[in-house]
Amino acid sequence: MKYFILILLFPVFLYGQANKNIFVGNVMVQWLDDGRSMKLQKQFGYIDQNGKLWNVPKNTVVDGASIPKAFWTIVGGPYEGKYRNASVVHDHYCVIKTETWQDVHKMFYNACITGGTPVIKAKLMYSAVLAGGPRWEISILKDRTGQKIIVDKEANITADEMKAVKEWIETTNPSIEEINARMEGIVIETYK
């Protein structure tokens, strides 16, 4: 009887596993007149390893700004390479700020891997968004309104520090936790 139940549940398990770490749909965009922004023509999304859907609605405008421009020469621009789809989802969540910046940046790393970005390159991209990408703090007012307030922050390191991080990642292949610890020690965070 136990084996019969396991056989029945196995396809459900496989279905759940198969629908994680995948992109949902294709990025279909219209380039806008500013030369950098693009508007999604269809809904797009990413399902992470926990089964969470990171949805980007149709008509969302993205511009690649979540990958710091100062680091494009070190890690690459937002619309090139196999991390392009990840940058679309990351851009959107850096604008709407419904999740913590830490979760959004970690999703970006995982989405890069899902899109076929080599692990070392994905770690470089992740370190770049930690170094200069958007940050915010979400607070809920304790009064009767329960209003959510978002406070924007800036993260900054120098290009020389980022080059040293790049070399460190390329030569040692550190874990994400090690990258977080190193970046925490060198990033200067200020309120906007």
Secondary structure, 3 states (H helix, E strand, C coil): CHHHHHHHHHHHHHHHHHCCCEEECCCCEEECCCCCCEEECCCEEEECCCCCEEEECCCCEECCCCCCHHHHHHHCCCCCCCCHHHHHHHHHHHHHCCCCHHHHHHHHHHHHHHCCCCHHHHHHHHHHHHHHCCEEEEEECCCCCCCEEEEEEEEECCHHHHHHHHHHHHHHCCCHHHHHHHHHHHCEEEEC
